[in-house]
Amino acid sequence: MSNYLSLTLTGVWKVLAAGLVLGAGLPFVYGLGLRALGIGTTTTADGTTTKANATGKLIFTICLAIVLIGVALGLMFIIATGLGKQLVFHGILPAIEPKK
């Protein structure tokens, strides 16, 4: 019985970790990008606002690229599965191939 409980908890941990990484990871990265976009932005007492600096824009662009790549890979996985195929990676490039 102890072995069964151990296997169950191991499976639950894996599902929880995948959910956190895939489910909450992309919104977190997007939030970091939005937060970085505000780096260097200030508002004075009279209401004038200075623009964000180049570092914040660069960090935002990188975070947005990561989010868009994650969304594209997720859509590719859903489409491949719906067509009865599989998503495979050749190096870093994804491809849709027939299931073996």
N, C-alpha and C positions, 0 to 999 in steps of 0.2 A: 504494500500500500504506500509505503514511503517513497518508493521509486516512481510510482504513478504520480504522486503529488509533486515530486521534483521535476518530472518531465512536463507536467502541466504548468508549473511556475516558470520554467524555462521558456515554454512557448508563449506564455502571457508576456514575459519580459521582452521577447523579440517583437511581438506585435505592438507593444507600447512604445518601444524604441523607434520602430519604423513609423508609427503614427506621429510621434513627436518630430522626427526628422522630415518626413514628407508632408505631414499635415500642417504643422506649425512652423516648420523651418522657412518656407518661402515667404509667408507673411512677416516673419521676424526679420529676414534679410531685407525685404521691401521697407519695413519700418526703419531699419538702420539707415537705409539709403535716404529716406525722407528726413530723418534726423540729421544726417550729414549735410543735406542740402541747406540746412539752416546754419551751418558753421559760418561764422563771420557776419551773419545778418544781424543788424542792430536797428532798433527804432528809437528815435530821439523823442524828447518831450513834446516837440511841436508836430510829431506824427510822420516825419520823414523817415524812410527806411533805406538802409544801405543794401546793396546787392550781395549775394553770397559770393564767397571767394572761389577760386578755381579748384582748390583741393576738395571742397564740399561737392562741387559739381562732378568732379572725377569719381569720387567715392559713390555718389548717387548713380552715375552711369554704369559703374561696375556692378553695383547691387542690382540695378534694373536688368542688366544683361544676364546675370545669374538667374533671376526670377523668370525672365522670358525663356531662357534655355530650359529651365525646369518645367515650365508649362508646355513647351513644345515637345519635350520628351514624354511627358505624361499623356499628351494627346496622341503621340505616335504609338505609345503602348496600348491605349484604349482602342485605337483604330486597328492596329495589328491583331489584337486579340479578337475583335469583332469580325475580322476577315478570316479568322482561323489560322493566322500566321503568328510569328514570334518576332520580338524586337531583339536584335543581337548587336553587339558592338565589335567593330573591326578596328582595334586600336581605340581611338576616342570617337570615331565616327559611327553613329547608329545606322542600322539598316533593318529593313523588314524582309524576313525570309520565310519560306514555307517551314512548317514544323517538321521535325525529323521523326 
